[in-house]
């Protein structure tokens, strides 16, 4: 499972990550590596492979298992975030906003979730609602509120934002 994690996050070989996580699932069952379920990493890998239907299935499995095993409060904010990104990629902006809002319940200053929520609002032609959220995202990112995984100091996570991308949206 650690090799699969490395292939997903560091090497970015998502085909091999999927193969390794599926092998790990068959050997270990649904368990965790680096604070996330195998299903989470499978979802992330499929998201990066642009297989949004499979990504949605695996993120939902990760969420459902957390809910079943530990309750709603134990669902990781990144599960909601990446499910939201998946919906956004599928142009299902309303569902994406619901997922981003759930992510923001646990991490209210999460600039990445705010940015993508604002992008969804922009796609829905709700510019008046999007603009202040873009500004909040920029403010939070300047303070350092972004994906805070242990390995984020070594590698940028998929869909992780930076200052320039938000500043462009604000200017636009």
PyMOL commands that set and color helices and strands:
alter all, ss='L'
color gray80, all
select helices_A, chain A and resi 2-11+14-28+38-48+52-70+72-74+77-89+93-106+111-123+127-143+150-153+163-171
alter helices_A, ss='H'
color red, helices_A
select strands_A, chain A and resi 32-33+36-37
alter strands_A, ss='S'
color yellow, strands_A
deselect
rebuild
show_as cartoon
